[in-house]
Amino acid sequence: MNKTQWALSAALAIGLGMMAGSAAANTDDEAQALTQPQSQPADSSYEVKTFSADFHLYHIGDTVPELYRSSQYAISQWKLRNLTPPDEGTHWTYMGGNYVLITDDAGKVVKALSGDIFYAN
């Protein structure tokens, strides 16, 4: 490799590095959350405000995919998992390592708890 080729390679590498740095600086909350741990307990409880499942970031009020609304994913033994009884018209499901309370009809997220609650005394 001659000096000209080396200089062009170095300039290209620097330019690509700057572009990557610029792109990284423009990440939004969703991209950051997907690279963070699955969930972070809010305060000292197990409640979480956001969680990731199936490469998607969910918030309270979001609609979950139809799959999680099915009886196959409904948690009927919520006491064994240290969960509160679901309100009428809701059920617990498990998504991305978290327990999620969703509405039966529309699949809206009502509450989300870290899966760590399973190990609570």
C-alpha positions as CSV (number, residue, x, y, z in Angstrom):
1,M,0.0,0.0,0.0
2,N,1.5,3.3,-1.0
3,K,1.2,6.6,0.9
4,T,-1.7,7.8,-1.2
5,Q,-3.7,4.6,-0.6
6,W,-2.9,4.7,3.1
7,A,-4.0,8.4,3.4
8,L,-7.3,7.6,1.6
9,S,-7.9,4.6,3.8
10,A,-7.2,6.6,6.9
11,A,-9.5,9.5,5.8
12,L,-12.3,7.0,5.0
13,A,-11.9,5.3,8.4
14,I,-12.1,8.7,10.1
15,G,-15.1,9.7,8.1
16,L,-16.9,6.4,8.8
17,G,-16.1,6.8,12.5
18,M,-17.6,10.3,12.6
19,M,-20.7,9.1,10.8
20,A,-21.1,6.2,13.3
21,G,-20.6,8.6,16.2
22,S,-23.2,10.9,14.7
23,A,-25.7,8.1,14.3
24,A,-25.1,6.9,17.8
25,A,-25.7,10.4,19.2
26,N,-29.1,10.4,17.5
27,T,-30.5,7.3,19.2
28,D,-33.9,7.6,20.6
29,D,-35.4,6.3,23.9
30,E,-36.6,3.1,22.3
31,A,-33.2,2.2,20.9
32,Q,-31.5,2.9,24.2
33,A,-34.1,0.9,26.1
34,L,-33.6,-2.1,23.9
35,T,-29.9,-2.1,24.7
36,Q,-30.4,-1.7,28.4
37,P,-31.4,-4.6,30.8
38,Q,-34.9,-6.0,30.1
39,S,-36.5,-4.0,32.8
40,Q,-35.6,-1.7,35.7
41,P,-37.8,-1.8,38.8
42,A,-39.4,1.6,39.5
43,D,-38.5,2.8,42.9
44,S,-38.1,-0.1,45.4
45,S,-41.0,-2.1,44.0
46,Y,-41.2,-4.5,41.1
47,E,-43.3,-2.3,39.0
48,V,-41.8,-1.2,35.6
49,K,-42.8,1.6,33.4
50,T,-41.4,0.2,30.2
51,F,-40.2,-3.3,29.1
52,S,-38.9,-5.0,26.0
53,A,-40.4,-8.1,24.4
54,D,-40.0,-9.4,20.9
55,F,-37.6,-6.6,19.9
56,H,-40.2,-3.9,20.8
57,L,-40.4,-1.4,23.6
58,Y,-43.7,-1.4,25.5
59,H,-45.2,1.3,27.8
60,I,-48.3,1.3,30.0
61,G,-51.3,1.8,27.7
62,D,-49.7,0.1,24.6
63,T,-51.4,-2.8,22.9
64,V,-49.7,-6.1,22.9
65,P,-49.7,-8.6,20.0
66,E,-52.7,-11.0,19.7
67,L,-50.5,-13.9,20.8
68,Y,-50.3,-12.6,24.4
69,R,-54.0,-12.2,24.5
70,S,-54.7,-15.9,24.0
71,S,-55.5,-18.3,26.8
72,Q,-52.3,-20.1,26.0
73,Y,-50.3,-17.1,27.4
74,A,-52.8,-16.2,30.2
75,I,-51.4,-16.9,33.7
76,S,-54.0,-18.5,35.8
77,Q,-51.7,-19.3,38.8
78,W,-50.9,-15.7,39.6
79,K,-50.6,-16.4,43.4
80,L,-47.7,-18.8,42.8
81,R,-45.9,-16.0,41.0
82,N,-46.5,-13.4,43.8
83,L,-48.9,-11.4,41.6
84,T,-52.0,-9.6,42.7
85,P,-55.4,-10.9,41.5
86,P,-56.2,-9.5,38.1
87,D,-59.0,-7.0,37.9
88,E,-62.2,-8.0,36.1
89,G,-61.6,-7.9,32.4
90,T,-57.8,-8.3,32.7
91,H,-55.3,-11.1,32.9
92,W,-51.6,-11.6,33.6
93,T,-49.3,-12.7,30.8
94,Y,-45.5,-13.1,30.6
95,M,-43.5,-11.0,28.1
96,G,-39.8,-10.5,27.8
97,G,-39.1,-11.6,31.4
98,N,-41.9,-9.5,32.9
99,Y,-45.3,-10.1,34.1
100,V,-47.8,-7.9,32.3
101,L,-51.4,-7.2,33.2
102,I,-53.4,-6.6,30.0
103,T,-57.1,-6.0,29.2
104,D,-58.9,-9.1,27.8
105,D,-60.6,-7.3,25.0
106,A,-58.0,-4.9,23.5
107,G,-54.8,-6.2,25.0
108,K,-53.8,-2.8,26.5
109,V,-51.0,-2.9,29.1
110,V,-52.4,-1.9,32.5
111,K,-49.4,-2.8,34.6
112,A,-46.0,-4.4,34.2
113,L,-43.9,-6.1,36.9
114,S,-40.3,-7.3,36.8
115,G,-40.1,-11.1,36.6
116,D,-38.0,-10.9,39.7
117,I,-41.2,-10.7,41.7
118,F,-41.4,-14.5,41.3
119,Y,-38.5,-14.8,43.8
120,A,-40.0,-12.4,46.4
121,N,-40.7,-13.8,49.8
